[in-house]
Amino acid sequence: MKITDVRVTRINMPRVDAGWKTASYAANAVEGFILEIDADGVSGIGGTAGHPNSMPADKLDAQLNGPIRSALLGADALCGNAVRESIRKANVHSRALVAADLALYDLTGKLANLPCHALWGGAIRHQVKIVRMVGIKSPAELVHTVGQLVDQGITHMKVKVGTGIQEDVERIRALREAFGERIWIGIDGNGAYTPEQAIDLSRSLVAHDVRLIEQPINYRDLDGLARVAAASPIPIMADQCVYDVKSALEICQRRAAHVVSIKATKMGSLDECRRVFEVCNAFGVRAHIGGSAGPAVVDVAAAQLAASFSAIDEECEVGEFQAVQGDPTIGANVKSGCVEVSSAAGWGLSLAR
């Protein structure tokens, strides 16, 4: 069953928060991509997005319309692993590979008339709790933004920090004073701190019930991350330093984190995400489904993946598609702060025309 057509659509997706900022970059929009593949009259939908730090949108566009298109067009739609291996040999970025990976899964699910999660064993639960990211802001602005999310039914927040320990503590103190125990709080330092500063920050935040600290130091400093993890009273989550099963194994062996962030756009395929999860599970290291702003298909796929794991952090970053505008995807359902896991074929999504 040959893939007869490949379509790439680039979409400028303005951020709902036009002042979005982290310790490592600022952006008022995301460049998203929808990848469609056709076989036997059925279309599979995948997606991805550029990132200012790891993959510029123009380069991603060139890879999707170049080696990705070449590997997909004319390939056997039911031999997805062979297609993925062909794409890997083209040495493309994980953010390009994942678009093809998701489209192949969606096409297979639709051809089989099964939800994608059934292809790897099925969903254990039918809702996945959303944790939403909030950019760096003043305490007052942060309280206002989080209040808007709470009004939408979101109770789990990952707050971007990294402008100084005192300022970061004031941000979290303001949230606790405003919302008490109604919200779950994690923070993300995006590598802004030294190991010693990260330890001090962690100790300063214990009183405010912060549940995890993501990548507080440079992701290349695994020795430093291991020191932070050993000394921190708050769980430390590794993000950028875990991008495949080999890097996950090193983090686990070195005890460099208590939690590992699993992202499809970082690992390139859902199968690699599953392998990373199994390594973490074997070492007793928590696994967390991470995410970033982009088309809804990426979050829906991550939600289906999370729903199939019995041992995964309850809160998952599968709602960032709501942080941008202009997504043509239809069918991603959010209810009471959770993504609904569909039983429709494939990802259960369609595109507005």
Secondary structure, DSSP 4 states (H G I P E B T S, - for coil): -B--EEEEEEEEEEBSSTT-B-SS-B-SEEEEEEEEEEETTEEEEEEEE-BTTTB-HHHHHHHIIIIIHHHHTTSBTT-HHHHHHHHHHTT--HHHHHHHHHHHHHHHHHHHTSBGGGGGT--S-SEEEEEEEE----HHHHHHHHHHHHHTT--EEEEE--S-HHHHHHHHHHHHHHHGGGSEEEEE-TT-B-HHHHHHHHHHHGGGTEEEEE--B-TT-HHHHHHHHHH-SS-EEE-TT--SHHHHHHHHHHT--SEEEE-HHHHSSHHHHHHHHHHHHHHT-EEEE---SS-HHHHHHHHHHHHT-SSS-SEE---GGGGBS---EE---EETTEEE---SSBTS-EE--
